[in-house]
Amino acid sequence: MRRTRSLLRPVLVAASAGLLLVAPGAHPVRAPASALHLSVAERGEEELTEATLTCAPAGGSHPRAAAACETLRQVHGRFGDLPTTGDPCTMEYRPTVGEVTGHWLGEPVRFRHTYENPCLAARESGGVLALAPRPDGPT
């Protein structure tokens, strides 16, 4: 029994020393940040609609930040995989460029796509590029 105790003692001392070294400086692990800059502009026009979007918690100047964050979470931040909303759009041709830069869960994001018009930019991005406030208020 004496031998077992002598082998166990160094293991316990080493384990407790490791806990002492780790415990005081330990910090809770946080999810990497998601901060994006979004813009929509009709090609050839000087007017640019811009917004910022942060997630966890949802915020920024995006008019529907919580919904946009949830949509992005569903596709793991892959802008090319965003779902199309069922919102109706006219079929007018007004080329519109949607651009997103920043970080999603710590990973760099750079997305740029040309849509046929601003309505389709909002619809085909699952609402993420719907940067204009709705007349009936934010939802």
Helices and strands as residue ranges (DSSP letters): H 2-22, E 34-42, E 48-55, H 65-74, G 79-81, E 96-104, E 107-115, H 118-124
